[in-house]
Amino acid sequence: MDGVPPQLEEPMARANWFHRYFEIAELIDVSITTSVIITAYNYARFLPRCLESVLGQSQPADEIIVVDDGSTDQTPEVVSAFPAVRYIRQNNAGKAAAFNRGFDASKGDLICHLDSDDYWLPEKLKRVTELLSRSEAGGLTHDSFIVDQDNNYLYGSELATEHNLVTRRFSFWDALVMSFVYRPGNTIADSLGVANTICVWKEAVADIFPLPAELGLGVDGALLFGAARRGLVYLPEKLSMYCHHGKNFFVGNAGSYESQRQLFKWVPGIPGATSREVKSLAQALLCETEVQSALRRNKEPLRTACKAAMLNMKLFQLGLVPHWKHLATPIGCLLRWERIRNVLFHTS
């Protein structure tokens, strides 16, 4: 150090180190503990990659819990190779029931949801903790790369994210409105991120547990809406890999629609979400889900047309401007035009 007596260099360097340490500590509350809950059912082939990604975090998790929902493959043997992971096994009861077990067993302040066929990039926990430690929000979502089971990128997700995207905070109302498949025209245009990246403060969502078993695969949505009552942070960074493959690509099938139906039926009953406006908005989301399901199955065109018209009325009553696809759906149902249905599903 120029101009500093040699005998003072080491003490001053030590003082600078401590000063820098406390600067960092102010940004990241080092007392925050994190629990990662992974539910697994017959995904032994994906679990090593998933667990290695959590154990390889630049900021380690305090607790990793795998809840095995009655797997019949090699899941127990795979988890046994990771002594730092806590293993809980139950008879097959569905994802919601499995997550309840993990939530009850967890001790962390921050609960991180992770599906057993997905995996994290090394900075995930560090970035999540940095942001949530400086926010009063109930939880956080972010973006993901989307890959197949062989780690090939899908849907152009490998393309770089635009520079200078800012972190956003959304309200409970925002989170609900942004859950429409076709978002009303006079609402917020931003992204909510990928729902299954959700990380929440345990105390912010404790009152929604235990989750009803009927939610099935809707656990991430339940965590998202539960946290959003206190505000939801969206971080526009790709911090995980979201795996789409033959056995989990349920978007648009009967199972996904049923999980969504149960989720939107459940939302108005959670504490702090019982207002008339929330109930009406949840009913509109439920209505949209049922219309989408009927269109996919190409059944009951008259009934579906009536329900689609009802959806538009509900949106107008809420002061929301229906997306043009919502407006076109009743006609498409009545005419049963395959071309119209294709347009409704395949164009933006």
SULDAFEN-V681861 format. One record per backbone hydrogen bond with DSSP energy under -0.5 kcal/mol. NH is the residue of the N-H (numbers start at 1). CO is the residue of the C=O. E is the energy in kcal/mol with one decimal. If there is no record, write none. Layout:
nh:NH co:CO e:E
nh:NH co:CO e:E
//
This chain:
nh:4 co:1 e:-1.6
nh:8 co:5 e:-2.2
nh:9 co:5 e:-0.7
nh:9 co:6 e:-0.9
nh:10 co:6 e:-0.6
nh:12 co:8 e:-2.3
nh:13 co:9 e:-2.5
nh:14 co:10 e:-2.4
nh:15 co:11 e:-2.2
nh:16 co:12 e:-2.6
nh:17 co:13 e:-2.1
nh:18 co:14 e:-2.3
nh:19 co:15 e:-2.5
nh:20 co:16 e:-2.5
nh:21 co:17 e:-2.4
nh:22 co:18 e:-2.4
nh:23 co:19 e:-1.7
nh:24 co:20 e:-2.1
nh:25 co:21 e:-2.6
nh:26 co:22 e:-1.5
nh:27 co:23 e:-0.9
nh:27 co:24 e:-0.7
nh:28 co:24 e:-2.5
nh:29 co:27 e:-0.5
nh:30 co:28 e:-0.9
nh:32 co:29 e:-2.0
nh:35 co:110 e:-3.1
nh:36 co:63 e:-2.8
nh:37 co:35 e:-0.6
nh:37 co:112 e:-2.6
nh:38 co:36 e:-0.6
nh:38 co:65 e:-2.9
nh:39 co:114 e:-0.6
nh:40 co:67 e:-2.6
nh:46 co:43 e:-1.6
nh:47 co:43 e:-1.6
nh:48 co:44 e:-0.7
nh:50 co:46 e:-1.8
nh:51 co:47 e:-3.1
nh:52 co:48 e:-2.7
nh:53 co:49 e:-1.7
nh:54 co:50 e:-1.3
nh:55 co:51 e:-2.7
nh:56 co:52 e:-1.4
nh:57 co:54 e:-1.4
nh:58 co:122 e:-2.6
nh:60 co:58 e:-0.5
nh:62 co:34 e:-1.0
nh:63 co:34 e:-1.3
nh:65 co:36 e:-3.1
nh:66 co:86 e:-2.9
nh:67 co:38 e:-2.8
nh:67 co:65 e:-0.5
nh:68 co:66 e:-0.7
nh:68 co:88 e:-3.4
nh:69 co:40 e:-3.0
nh:69 co:67 e:-0.7
nh:70 co:68 e:-1.4
nh:78 co:74 e:-2.4
nh:79 co:75 e:-2.5
nh:80 co:76 e:-1.9
nh:81 co:77 e:-0.7
nh:81 co:78 e:-1.2
nh:82 co:79 e:-2.3
nh:83 co:81 e:-0.5
nh:85 co:82 e:-2.2
nh:86 co:64 e:-3.0
nh:88 co:66 e:-2.7
nh:90 co:68 e:-2.5
nh:98 co:94 e:-2.0
nh:99 co:95 e:-2.9
nh:100 co:96 e:-2.1
nh:101 co:97 e:-1.6
nh:102 co:98 e:-1.9
nh:103 co:99 e:-2.9
nh:104 co:100 e:-2.5
nh:105 co:101 e:-1.8
nh:106 co:102 e:-1.3
nh:109 co:33 e:-1.3
nh:110 co:33 e:-2.5
nh:111 co:200 e:-3.5
nh:112 co:35 e:-2.9
nh:112 co:110 e:-0.5
nh:113 co:111 e:-0.5
nh:113 co:198 e:-2.1
nh:114 co:37 e:-1.7
nh:116 co:39 e:-1.0
nh:118 co:115 e:-1.8
nh:119 co:241 e:-1.8
nh:121 co:239 e:-2.6
nh:124 co:121 e:-1.9
nh:127 co:123 e:-2.5
nh:128 co:124 e:-2.5
nh:129 co:125 e:-2.6
nh:130 co:126 e:-2.4
nh:131 co:127 e:-2.1
nh:132 co:128 e:-2.7
nh:133 co:129 e:-2.1
nh:134 co:131 e:-1.1
nh:135 co:132 e:-1.2
nh:138 co:227 e:-0.6
nh:138 co:231 e:-2.3
nh:139 co:231 e:-0.9
nh:140 co:199 e:-2.4
nh:141 co:233 e:-2.4
nh:142 co:194 e:-0.5
nh:143 co:235 e:-0.8
nh:143 co:237 e:-1.8
nh:145 co:240 e:-2.6
nh:147 co:145 e:-0.5
nh:147 co:242 e:-2.2
nh:148 co:152 e:-1.9
nh:151 co:148 e:-2.2
nh:154 co:146 e:-3.0
nh:157 co:154 e:-2.2
nh:159 co:156 e:-1.7
nh:165 co:162 e:-0.7
nh:168 co:234 e:-2.2
nh:170 co:232 e:-3.2
nh:175 co:171 e:-2.4
nh:176 co:172 e:-2.0
nh:177 co:173 e:-2.7
nh:178 co:174 e:-2.7
nh:179 co:176 e:-1.7
nh:180 co:177 e:-1.3
nh:183 co:181 e:-0.6
nh:185 co:321 e:-2.4
nh:187 co:184 e:-1.2
nh:194 co:142 e:-2.8
nh:195 co:193 e:-0.6
nh:197 co:194 e:-2.1
nh:198 co:195 e:-1.7
nh:199 co:140 e:-2.0
nh:200 co:111 e:-2.7
nh:201 co:138 e:-2.3
nh:202 co:109 e:-3.1
nh:204 co:201 e:-0.9
nh:205 co:201 e:-0.9
nh:205 co:202 e:-0.9
nh:206 co:202 e:-1.1
nh:208 co:205 e:-2.1
nh:209 co:206 e:-1.2
nh:215 co:212 e:-1.9
nh:216 co:213 e:-1.8
nh:218 co:215 e:-2.7
nh:220 co:217 e:-0.5
nh:222 co:218 e:-2.2
nh:223 co:219 e:-2.5
nh:224 co:220 e:-2.4
nh:225 co:221 e:-2.7
nh:226 co:222 e:-2.5
nh:227 co:223 e:-2.6
nh:228 co:224 e:-2.3
nh:229 co:225 e:-0.7
nh:229 co:226 e:-0.6
nh:230 co:227 e:-2.2
nh:231 co:228 e:-1.3
nh:232 co:170 e:-2.7
nh:233 co:139 e:-2.6
nh:234 co:168 e:-3.2
nh:235 co:141 e:-2.7
nh:235 co:233 e:-0.5
nh:236 co:234 e:-0.6
nh:237 co:235 e:-2.3
nh:239 co:143 e:-1.8
nh:239 co:237 e:-1.0
nh:241 co:119 e:-3.5
nh:242 co:145 e:-3.6
nh:242 co:240 e:-0.5
nh:243 co:241 e:-0.7
nh:244 co:147 e:-3.1
nh:244 co:242 e:-0.6
nh:245 co:243 e:-0.5
nh:248 co:245 e:-1.2
nh:249 co:245 e:-1.8
nh:250 co:248 e:-2.5
nh:253 co:250 e:-2.6
nh:256 co:250 e:-0.6
nh:257 co:253 e:-2.0
nh:258 co:254 e:-2.2
nh:259 co:255 e:-2.1
nh:260 co:256 e:-2.3
nh:261 co:257 e:-2.7
nh:262 co:258 e:-2.5
nh:263 co:259 e:-2.0
nh:264 co:260 e:-2.5
nh:265 co:261 e:-1.8
nh:266 co:262 e:-1.6
nh:267 co:263 e:-2.0
nh:268 co:264 e:-0.6
nh:269 co:266 e:-1.8
nh:270 co:267 e:-1.8
nh:273 co:270 e:-1.9
nh:279 co:275 e:-2.3
nh:280 co:276 e:-2.4
nh:281 co:277 e:-2.5
nh:282 co:278 e:-2.8
nh:283 co:279 e:-2.1
nh:284 co:280 e:-1.9
nh:285 co:281 e:-2.2
nh:286 co:282 e:-2.4
nh:287 co:283 e:-2.5
nh:288 co:284 e:-2.5
nh:289 co:285 e:-2.2
nh:290 co:286 e:-2.2
nh:291 co:287 e:-2.3
nh:292 co:288 e:-2.7
nh:293 co:289 e:-2.3
nh:294 co:290 e:-2.2
nh:295 co:291 e:-2.4
nh:296 co:292 e:-2.2
nh:297 co:293 e:-1.8
nh:298 co:294 e:-1.0
nh:299 co:294 e:-1.6
nh:304 co:300 e:-2.6
nh:305 co:301 e:-2.4
nh:306 co:302 e:-2.1
nh:307 co:303 e:-2.2
nh:308 co:304 e:-2.5
nh:309 co:305 e:-2.3
nh:310 co:306 e:-2.2
nh:311 co:307 e:-2.0
nh:312 co:308 e:-1.7
nh:313 co:309 e:-1.9
nh:314 co:310 e:-2.5
nh:315 co:311 e:-2.3
nh:316 co:312 e:-2.3
nh:317 co:313 e:-2.4
nh:318 co:314 e:-1.4
nh:319 co:316 e:-1.7
nh:320 co:315 e:-2.9
nh:322 co:320 e:-0.7
nh:326 co:323 e:-0.7
nh:327 co:323 e:-1.8
nh:328 co:324 e:-2.0
nh:329 co:325 e:-1.4
nh:330 co:326 e:-0.6
nh:332 co:328 e:-2.2
nh:333 co:329 e:-2.6
nh:334 co:330 e:-2.0
nh:335 co:331 e:-2.6
nh:336 co:332 e:-1.2
nh:337 co:332 e:-0.8
nh:338 co:336 e:-0.6
nh:341 co:337 e:-2.2
nh:342 co:338 e:-2.4
nh:343 co:339 e:-2.1
nh:344 co:340 e:-2.6
nh:345 co:341 e:-1.6
nh:346 co:342 e:-2.3
nh:347 co:343 e:-1.5
//
